[in-house]
Amino acid sequence: MIKAQHKGFLIFAAPEELADGGKWSVRVLIQRNLNTASVSKQKYFRSKNTCDSREEAEAHSIFYALRVIDGKIPGQNTNSLFSVI
């Protein structure tokens, strides 16, 4: 699993092989620690794009996460990862 950090978030590439075979989803898990190392929130984000290999999908997933965190994907944001509840 490829992982990265950006602006206080941990990013984990989590592509899935699609049922139609040979294609991979662009999917990522973004996690944020809240005040202590023992409390964190996380959320999966998915793009409509697909890739021909797992490696390609992992790279695109990380890039997609950076854009989500930076607020550059309409309708996708990390706001829910800031609440304590």
Steps between C-alpha positions, in 0.01 A plus 500: 500500500637837401463774760585869529449801726361839405394795718461287813313216327613143444416367155471132411450391139220240500412416139269208428494271200172547318267209434517547123865392520827666422409848624569653840309769689660819625421481873677641803467502878573836663560505876548784746612464861294706745690658790650169616666213323226264622210687335469523124234541233516357154299497180522330161487710184447362151549647155296394197826445311642153452852374427647202315720378788511504879823701497348767277187512718711540816687797352177662379338436840774691682476789251120499538533518881731801475240678289218409742699632798584819308128554425537462123239227442141632496279312744793329674653640817655400830275717722351198678847398615525809721203433728559317826160329500 
